Amino acid sequence: MTKIDIIQDVYEKLGFSKKDSARIVESVFEIMKECLGRGEKIKISGFGNFVVKEKKSRRGRNPQTGKEIEISARRVLTFKSSQVLRKALNG
């Protein structure tokens, strides 16, 4: 499913215009990006949690050359589904 598909579903199910549906979906994603950018956790009841985790820099190895390299510190986004979503997926 793509963002366009989500907009189309909002349009069909809620009866907003396509322009309004697109603004709603874009606004939700923008709010989520801003919150995650600040390092905040997003919890959507019945769906799951989005969490930004800090990864420290570490030593790694280039698999083609075998040469050691430094993997820089970075932030990664993780998602953990809720029990409700897991049950829905697994019957």
Secondary structure as GFF3:
##gff-version 3
##sequence-region A 1 91
A	DSSP	alpha_helix	3	14	.	.	.	ID=ss1
A	DSSP	alpha_helix	18	37	.	.	.	ID=ss2
A	DSSP	beta_strand	42	44	.	.	.	ID=ss3
A	DSSP	beta_strand	48	55	.	.	.	ID=ss4
A	DSSP	beta_strand	58	61	.	.	.	ID=ss5
A	DSSP	beta_strand	68	71	.	.	.	ID=ss6
A	DSSP	beta_strand	74	81	.	.	.	ID=ss7
A	DSSP	alpha_helix	83	90	.	.	.	ID=ss8
###
